[in-house]
Amino acid sequence: MIMSNVPILLATVVALAVLMLPRVSEARLWHATVTPLASIIGSGFLVLGPVLDQSYGLYAPLAMAALCLGAWAFGAAVRFNIAAIDRTEGKRSRAEERVEVLASWALAFAYVISVSYYLNLFGAFAVSLTPLKGPEHAREVTTAVFLVVLIAGWARGFGALERMEQVAVSLKLAIILGLLVGLAQYVAHHAVAGDLVLNDPGLSGWPAVTLAFGLIVTVQGFETARYLGATYDAPTRIRAMRLAQGLATLIYMIYICLLAFDFPAGQVALTETAIIDLMRLVAPILPVLLVAAALAAQFSAAVADTAGSGGLVAELTGGRVSSRQSYALLVAVGILLTWSANIFEIIAYASRAFAAYYTLQAVIAALAARTRPGAVWRVPVFAALALLGLAIVIFGTPVE
């Protein structure tokens, strides 16, 4: 049964109106929260639901909880480092500084992969409701948008594009609320009819674990709060990261719990845009809303990560490689990935790249904890977290 569009549209409009209120949109903590929140729920929301449903079946909520818990643990290491830098006023041990340089290089590389991930999703969703739907046309759109990003960056046009971020986040959050309302209606209808489904997991054992490793990028993005020091003090950035991760976890858990028991296994083919086909079964308006959210979110996220990568490389090379040159290299790598790998392979590559960064952040946290009074007990915790990150780097696999 297809649900009514009215409650979905009403929830979306009301949520957007609230998020655009000056009291909300101009609040300092919300401003600091927007950047990490946008990164965490941007792309993951579009691909995670169908992947977890098909791969883990009735255990999909547990898989989602594990991903969120892992992200929170890595976030704790990053937050510890933010506080440590603030406490020591940037004076750190030589070992910490050296590992920080490695971490910055790892993050710059991760940004290169993530931009490809974002823009490949952009291309797929851009053609998903058109007669040109298909991987070749999606790649053509992605390539064109890569060139737009390069031209904008080369012409120093990112300033205007970056101002899209808060509007894009507000629109995305409002549409997500509308989607959750639609799913809740759908679940309620099936629950009353007594025909909720309990799908058997498609994977088990070690393959299920390695797939989860390959999906860590879908809950990535919280680390962006670490690099907002020019605008916000350390306590604000720590609070913003916690708030962003808390909101993202709440949204993801509600979403997966609603999605996991509605659709029989194999009802739609597992593609990067499978969520569109599923939501078409829920309400006619949802595919259009999701495509709008996807285009706004993926483009703004790609711009942010392109700018971040270019700035990091320029800083790390002492200006020997300019931001412009970095943009060109990023676009070249992104176009190569677009035409040589599918979106699920790119997701796995991005997960490994960010896991390498998180591993190094955990190592830094362990080094810093050794000299902090009352924090020595954290050393083995952060060391174990570093080993988990290393395992993700080595063993993370893509969706088949």
Beta strands, then each sheet from edge to edge (+ up, - down):
end
